[in-house]
């Protein structure tokens, strides 16, 4: 198992390997249409632990509503995994999103912009 996957599991307390890709998390996500990769596929990339994981922007667009956590039949909780991955990234001092460079920000749900700003400060 890759180190990044171990750290995500350690911080989140969740096991991404229980996910069987049913897609319920993506179906209930209110901002999935703005993500580059839907939540269930992000979990798959976490399982694989590859370099693609570092290029995903979806974890920064997650608004932490935790609808995916409530609906997950395997108690994987993608939103909790996303929080852990964001925390690891911020600990390394990498600022993933510059709000000033977002395109079509007027078309994005306000809650998503607020959640994104909250996650990238600190």
N, C-alpha and C positions, 0 to 999 in steps of 0.2 A: 504494500500500500504506500502511495506517495505521501510525503511529509505534509503537503498542504491538505490532503484529505484527512489525515490524522488530526491536524489542528482544527479543521472545521468540525469534525466529530467531537473533539474535546471541548471546544467552546460551546457548540450547540446542544450537546447531549443527545443528538439525533443520529440515526444510522441511515445514511443515504442509500445503502445497499439493499434496504428493504423495499425500495421503490420498484414497482413493476410496470411503470410507464402507462398507467391508466389514463392520464391526462386530465383528471378532475381538477387539479390545481390550476391548470391553464384555462379550463372551462369557466372557473369562477373568478379568475383574476380580472379586476376592473380596468387594468392598464395593459393587458397583454398585447393589445394592438399597437402599443408604442414600443414594445420590447423587440430587440433584435433576435432573441431566442426565447421561446415560451418556457415557463417555469419547469415543466416536466423534462424538457430537454436540457435545461441547466443542471437539474439533478443528475441526469445521465452523464453529463460532462464532469460533474463532481465525482461520480462513480469511476469514470475513466481516469480522472486526475491529470489530464494532458495539458499541453500548452494552450489549447483553445480556450481553456477556462480563464486565462488571464486577459483575453480579448473581449469577453462578454460584457456588454453594457447593461443588460437586463437587470442585474442585481442592484444597479443604481436607480432604476426607474420603478422598482418595487416600492409601493407606498406603505408597506408594513400593515396592511389591513388585517392580515392573517386569516383571510377567508380560505386560503389554501390549506392552512394548518387545520382549520375546523373540518374541512371536507376530505382530507387525506385518509383513505381507508387503512393505510399501513403505519400511520403515526410518524411519517417522515417529516412533515412540516417544512415544505420548501422555504417559506418565509423566514423561518428560524435559521435554516442553512444559509440563506442570503445574508441575514444579519451577521452571522459568524464570518462569512467570507468578506463582507464589507469591513468588519472590524479588523481582520487580518491585513487587509489592504491599507487601511488608514494607519495601522500600527507601523507599517513600513514607510509611512510618510508620502504615500502616493495619493495625489488628489485626482480622482478619476473624472470629475465633471466640473467644467467651468460654466456656471449658469449663463454667463455672458455670451457663450458660443452656441447655445441651444437654438436650433432652427425651429420656426413655427411655434414658439413658446406660447403664443396666444391661443393655440389650438389644443394645448395639453391641459388636462384637468388641473385646476389650481392645487388640489390636494397633492398631486404628484410633484409639482414644483416645490411646494412647502416641505414635503417629506424628503425630497432630494437635497434641499438646502440644509435641512436638519442633519442629514446623514453625512454631509461633506464638511461639516464644521466640527472642530474639536480635535 
